Amino acid sequence: MLKKVICFYTMLIIVQTTSAQPLKLLPANSHYFLYQNKPLVIVGSGEHYGSVINTAFNYDKYLQTLHTDGLNTTRLFMGAYYERPGAFGIEHNTLAPDEQNLLLPWQKNQDKYDLTKWNDSYFKRLHDFMQKAAQNGVIVEINLFSAYYGSGWAYHPFNGNNNVNGTPKDLPANKVNTLENGSILNFQKQYVIKLVDALNEFDNFYFEIQNEPWAENKDTVLVWNDYASKDELKQPGNFWKNTLEVTSAKSLSWQKTVAQWIVAEEKLLKKKHLISQNIANYGQPVFATDPNISIYTFHYARPESVRMNYGLHKVIGFNETGFAGKEDITYRRQAWRFMMSGGGLFGQLDYSFSLGHEDGTDNSNNAPGGGSASLRKSFKVLKTFIQSLDLSTLKPDDSFIDHVEGAFAYSMKTSRSYIIYIEPMLSNPAKIKLLLPKGNYISKWIDASTGETLSTGKIISNSTVTILESVPGNNDKVLQLTKSL
C-alpha cells in the first residue's frame, strides 16, 4: 500500500512538472509551439501595446475580451519606448498615455528619472497583468526595446536630458540601440535583467528584443516593386511601403548582446523562455541567425516571408498589421495567406481597442489600420481551424496540386489531410486539379470568414488527376481533404 501511495505522488509530481513549463517550440515540428503540454498556434488581434504602461487602460476587460473572442496573444511594450498623443496619426492611442497615466519601470523625481531605482507600482501592475493574461489563455510578447523613429528619442528615460544618471544628452537616435551608446548600454542591461527576473515565474510569454530595428538602423534598402516610384506614391514619406529595409550589422550585434543578457540571466533562474527577433517589413531572407533566437517575426508580412525562411526550422511570425485600410477582408486574407504558408504566429494591430473601449468596440478610431469584433470572429475561425490539424506533421506543400484555375491558392498537408485555402477571382467556381495518392477521401468546404461548412463529399483517387470545383462565390474558402483509414 505504501509503495502505491509513493508511486502515485511521484507520478503527480512528474505530471505537474511537465505541464508547468514555459511556452516552447513543438519538438516534433518547430514551426509551431508547445504550451501546457499541447501543440499550439498563436493568433490574436490586440491593442497598441500599452496595456501596462497606460494606467487608464482597463486590461481586465481587454484580456477577457481576447479570451471570449477565442484569441490567444497580445504584444506588450515594457517602457523603453512609448509615444505621445498624435503619433503616427493614431487618434486613440493606448501607447500614448496622458502624463498622469504614464507608468514606467523607473522612479521619477519631479521631471527626471533615476535609472538605478525601480518603480514598484509598475512591477505590481505588470505582475497582475501577466497573471490575468495566463488566466485568460493569452500568450504575451514582451517587447523590450523599439526604434525611436527620430523625434521619439527626445522624451525617453534613457536620454540624458530626462534622467539623473549622466547618460549622453546628444546621442543620435540611431545609436541608442547599438553598442555605441556610451553609458546607456549598462542601464539597458540592468533593465533587461530586472524584467527577466520579474517575469521568470510566468509560462505564458516570450521575449522580443526590439520592435522595428530597421526603422533607424539599416545598411541596405531594396526596392521590391520596380513599377512604383517615389513620385508615384503621392503622400510624402510613404516610399517605405515599396522598400525592403535590411537591419544594419551594428543593430544586429546589439540585438545579439541583448539576447545573451537574457540567456545568461535565465541560466541562474528556474525557467527558460523563447526569444524573438523582429526582422523586417514584408519579408526577406534572414541572413544573420542567432542560436538564441527561436522566433523570427515580420511586420505587414507577405506569405513569401515564411517560405523563404522555412528552412530555419523556427517559428515564423507576422506580429503587426496595418497601413492597408480598414476593411476586415484585407487583414483576414493576410492572416490566412500567412498561416497557410507555414506561419506559426499572427497578431493583428487592432485599433478598435482604446480607452473606454477595452472590449474592442471603438469603430471610430482614426488610425492607419483596421480592427473590429467581426474581424476577431474570423481570426477565431482561422485559429480554431489550424489548431484542429495535426501540428506535429503540418507543413506547406503544393505537390498535390497540378493547377488551380480562377483563384489564388495556398496549400498545406498533414500525415492524413490535404488543405487548400483559395481566394476566388470571380463568383464562378474555381477548378482545382489534384494529384492525390490513391485512396478514398472525405472532402469539406469551409467559409474562411464564418467557419460555416459549405459542403461535404467523398472523393476516390486512382493516382491520376482529380478535378474538383469549389463552392460558388468569390468569398475566400478552405478545402480539407482527409484520407479515410
Secondary structure, 3 states (H helix, E strand, C coil): CHHHHHHHHHHHHHHHHHHCCCCEECCCCCCCEEECCEEECEEEEECCCCCCCECCCCHHHHHHHHHHCCCCEEEEECCCCCCCCCHHHCCCCCCCCCHHHECCCEEEECCEEEEEEECHHHHHHHHHHHHHHHHCCCEEEEEEEECCCCHHHHHCCCCHHHECCCCCCCCCHHHHCCCCCCCHHHHHHHHHHHHHHHHCCCCCEEEEEEECHHHCCEEEEEECCCCCCCCCCCCCCCHHHHEEEEECHHHHHHHHHHHHHHHHHHCCCCCCCCEEEEEEECCCCCCCCCCCCCEEEEECCCCHHHHCCHHHCCEEEEEECCCCCCCHHHHHHHHHHHHCCCCCEEEEECCCCECCECCCCCCCCCCCCCCCHHHHHHHHHHHHHHHHCCCCCCEECCCCEEEEECEEEEEEECCCEEEEEEEECCCCCCEEEECCCCEEEEEEEEECCCCCEEEEEEEEECCCCEEEECCCCCCCEEEEEEECC
